[in-house]
Amino acid sequence: MFKKKKGFAAARIDTLIGQSATINGDLVFSGGLHVDGTINGNVIAEDGSEALLILSKSGRINGDVKVPNMLLNGEIVGDVFGANRVELAADSRINGSVYYNLIEIAIGAEVNGGLIHETAENIAPKRLENKAMEPPAEGEAAPVTAEAEEQGTAAGNS
């Protein structure tokens, strides 16, 4: 009568970020990533990988997350892009939009933003890159591109 719930296969965790650890900067990974600590930056799976992110109740990510498969039980301040499957456990808190192909939301999970269904092919691989092209907020310095550096060097040599 009831079908067995299909969860994530026995996940192989390649990287563990402990509860007292803080990473400042973007994190690019493949395989399995388990986060108990804090990441201040974007979390991105390598292109073409079937990566899995597990964010525990004590974990926090301040940045966008672009991983095909994720099990979230902590807090994310940023947008979430899940090309395959997103599972929000009871203690998960997301302050941002969730772009998903398949989603499971437990009672108690909180999303303060939009839930946008898209097929895996339509979850654009360049969404995070496009955010980098936005103009800086007031009081922030604009990022320096290689082209700007070359022009500045050329101008300085004249």
Summary of the structure (lengths in Angstrom):
residues: 158
radius of gyration: 17.9
end to end distance: 79.0
largest distance: 79.0
contacts: 429
relative contact order: 0.11
helix: 13%
strand: 38%
